[in-house]
Amino acid sequence: MKTLCLTDQVIESYMEYLQGEERSKATLEKYRRDIRKLQLFLGSDNQVTKSRMIEFKTVLEQNYKISSANSILAAVNGL
């Protein structure tokens, strides 16, 4: 299984992809904020792994309503 390194360059490439898919400015801003939450969670170990995503999901569920947590995860899942 390939591990993703969540770098600023990866985020910018994803934003360009979403822009090419004609996503609205508001959607792009929300996705960027949500992905930055993941990046902040990962810290200097920017490796996106299944176990880290499970940890991230748990943190989201503890701090957000389920609908908000799911919305954040939807933004991240596109990566």
trRosetta pair geometry for C-beta under 8 A, 3 or more apart (Angstrom, degrees):
i j d omega theta_ij theta_ji phi_ij phi_ji
1 50 7.7 -1 137 -26 161 114
3 47 5.3 -5 168 -160 128 100
3 48 6.7 162 -172 65 72 60
3 49 5.8 -20 -126 -82 108 83
4 10 7.0 122 -179 -155 103 157
4 47 7.5 134 77 -158 47 49
4 48 4.2 -13 69 48 100 117
4 79 6.4 115 173 143 169 116
5 10 6.8 172 92 -32 66 145
5 46 5.2 63 -166 105 72 105
5 47 6.1 -32 -99 -94 65 56
5 48 7.5 -163 -84 7 15 84
6 10 5.8 -119 -141 71 41 141
6 11 7.0 56 -174 -52 81 94
6 35 7.5 -164 -159 179 123 95
6 38 6.5 -120 -150 116 169 107
6 39 5.2 -146 130 -98 126 84
6 42 5.9 119 48 32 130 162
6 46 4.7 -135 55 -179 75 98
6 47 7.8 -169 6 -82 84 7
6 48 5.4 88 -38 -40 108 110
6 79 7.5 0 -105 -168 98 160
7 10 4.8 105 52 2 72 99
7 11 7.2 -135 98 -2 43 86
7 46 6.3 86 -68 140 60 157
8 11 5.6 -55 -151 37 35 113
8 12 6.2 33 153 -18 68 106
9 12 5.8 -54 -145 38 31 110
9 13 6.3 33 154 -20 64 106
10 13 5.8 -55 -148 36 30 112
10 14 6.4 30 153 -18 63 106
10 79 7.3 52 156 -149 113 115
11 14 5.7 -57 -152 37 31 111
11 15 6.4 32 151 -20 65 105
11 32 7.0 88 176 -133 114 76
11 35 5.5 155 -124 124 106 138
11 36 7.5 60 -134 -70 153 70
11 39 7.1 -30 -62 -57 136 142
12 15 5.5 -50 -147 35 34 113
12 16 6.5 37 153 -19 65 102
13 16 5.7 -52 -150 35 32 113
13 17 6.5 37 149 -21 64 103
14 17 5.4 -50 -150 33 35 115
14 18 6.4 33 152 -17 66 103
14 31 7.7 -134 130 145 113 126
14 35 7.1 153 83 -100 148 167
14 78 7.0 121 -162 111 118 105
14 79 5.8 -37 -102 -104 148 78
15 18 5.7 -53 -147 37 32 110
15 19 6.3 36 151 -22 64 105
15 28 6.0 77 -150 -158 91 103
15 31 7.3 164 -100 96 76 118
15 32 6.1 30 -93 -81 122 103
16 19 5.5 -52 -147 35 32 114
16 20 6.4 35 152 -20 63 105
17 20 5.6 -57 -154 36 31 113
17 21 6.5 26 149 -15 64 106
18 21 5.4 -56 -150 39 36 112
18 23 4.5 -29 168 18 93 139
18 27 7.1 -145 169 118 128 108
18 28 5.8 157 108 -102 128 85
18 31 6.3 169 -90 63 173 164
18 78 7.5 61 -79 139 109 154
19 22 7.6 42 175 -78 36 25
19 23 6.6 -79 -86 44 32 88
19 28 6.4 37 -74 -97 82 137
23 27 4.3 -109 171 89 107 134
23 28 5.6 134 103 -55 113 82
23 31 7.6 16 141 -6 158 141
24 27 4.6 99 56 4 79 102
24 28 7.1 -142 96 -4 44 85
25 28 5.7 -53 -150 36 33 113
25 29 6.4 32 153 -19 66 106
26 29 5.8 -55 -148 36 31 111
26 30 6.3 30 154 -18 65 107
27 30 5.8 -56 -147 38 30 110
27 31 6.2 29 157 -17 66 108
28 31 5.9 -56 -145 39 28 109
28 32 6.2 30 155 -21 63 107
29 32 5.7 -54 -148 35 29 112
29 33 6.5 30 154 -18 64 105
30 33 5.7 -55 -150 36 31 110
30 34 6.2 27 155 -17 66 109
30 71 7.9 -58 167 157 127 112
30 75 6.6 -135 126 -92 86 141
31 34 5.7 -57 -144 40 31 110
31 35 6.1 27 159 -16 67 108
31 75 4.3 -175 -124 -150 69 112
31 78 7.4 -26 -144 42 129 139
32 35 6.0 -57 -143 40 27 106
32 36 6.3 31 154 -22 62 108
33 36 5.7 -57 -150 35 28 113
33 37 6.8 37 149 -26 62 98
34 37 5.6 -44 -157 23 35 116
34 38 7.1 34 147 -14 62 98
34 71 7.4 -126 -100 125 144 77
34 72 4.5 -173 -144 -140 112 71
34 75 3.7 80 83 75 148 151
34 76 6.2 -122 137 -45 107 84
35 38 5.5 -47 -157 34 42 112
35 39 6.4 44 145 -20 68 104
35 75 6.2 -120 -46 136 80 110
35 76 6.0 149 -98 -97 69 73
35 79 7.0 121 -120 -56 119 128
36 39 5.2 -50 -145 38 38 116
36 40 6.2 42 153 -21 67 102
37 40 5.8 -52 -148 36 29 111
37 41 6.3 33 151 -21 62 107
37 72 6.3 -43 65 -156 148 128
38 41 5.5 -55 -149 36 32 115
38 42 6.3 31 154 -19 67 106
38 48 7.4 24 162 -103 126 111
38 56 6.0 22 -123 -144 83 150
38 76 5.3 114 -49 -112 149 130
39 42 5.8 -54 -147 35 30 110
39 46 6.8 4 -141 -129 76 100
40 43 7.3 27 175 -69 35 54
41 52 7.9 139 123 176 108 99
41 55 7.8 167 166 110 122 101
41 56 5.3 96 129 -111 160 98
41 59 6.5 169 -127 64 130 159
42 45 6.0 -123 172 87 81 66
42 46 5.1 85 127 -120 134 44
42 47 7.0 176 -161 45 124 42
42 48 7.0 -61 -93 -76 144 67
42 52 6.4 46 -107 178 90 140
42 56 8.0 -18 -58 -76 77 123
43 46 7.6 -133 85 -66 38 61
47 52 6.8 145 98 -10 76 155
48 52 6.2 -132 -143 78 39 129
48 53 6.6 53 -172 -58 83 100
48 79 7.2 5 104 109 178 139
49 52 4.7 91 52 10 79 102
49 53 6.9 -144 91 -7 40 88
50 53 5.7 -57 -148 36 30 111
50 54 6.5 32 153 -21 64 103
51 54 5.7 -50 -150 32 34 113
51 55 6.6 36 150 -17 63 103
52 55 5.5 -51 -151 37 36 115
52 56 6.3 40 149 -23 67 104
53 56 5.4 -48 -144 35 35 115
53 57 6.3 40 153 -22 65 102
53 76 7.8 168 -131 132 104 136
54 57 5.7 -49 -148 34 31 113
54 58 6.6 35 151 -20 62 104
55 58 5.7 -55 -153 34 32 113
55 59 6.5 31 151 -18 65 104
56 59 5.7 -54 -151 36 32 111
56 60 6.4 34 151 -20 65 105
56 76 7.8 -142 127 167 148 176
57 60 5.6 -53 -149 36 32 113
57 61 6.3 31 154 -19 65 107
57 69 7.1 88 -155 174 64 117
57 73 6.3 40 -106 -92 93 129
58 61 5.8 -55 -147 37 30 111
58 62 6.5 27 154 -18 63 108
59 62 5.8 -60 -151 37 30 111
59 63 6.3 0 161 3 66 118
60 63 6.2 -80 -144 50 26 94
60 64 5.3 -31 -178 30 71 118
60 68 7.8 -153 -179 108 99 83
60 69 3.8 126 142 -134 111 100
60 72 5.7 -155 -133 68 139 139
60 73 6.9 -179 76 -49 171 97
61 64 7.1 -63 -100 56 18 78
61 66 6.9 23 -127 -101 82 68
61 69 5.2 54 -77 -123 55 169
63 69 8.0 125 66 -83 70 105
64 68 4.0 -118 175 91 120 118
64 69 4.5 154 82 -57 118 81
64 72 7.1 107 45 -4 171 133
65 68 4.7 88 57 9 81 104
65 69 7.0 -151 90 -7 39 88
66 69 5.7 -56 -145 38 31 111
66 70 6.2 30 157 -18 66 108
67 70 5.8 -55 -147 38 29 111
67 71 6.4 34 152 -23 63 106
68 71 5.5 -52 -148 33 33 114
68 72 6.6 33 153 -19 64 102
69 72 5.8 -54 -153 34 32 111
69 73 6.4 30 151 -16 65 107
70 73 5.5 -54 -145 40 34 112
70 74 6.3 42 153 -27 66 102
71 74 5.6 -47 -149 28 31 115
71 75 6.9 33 152 -19 60 100
72 75 5.9 -53 -158 31 34 112
72 76 6.5 25 149 -12 66 110
73 76 5.6 -60 -146 42 35 110
73 77 6.0 46 154 -35 69 104
74 77 5.7 -45 -142 24 29 117
74 78 7.6 39 158 -27 55 95
75 78 6.7 -54 -175 15 32 111
76 79 6.0 -38 -176 7 52 115
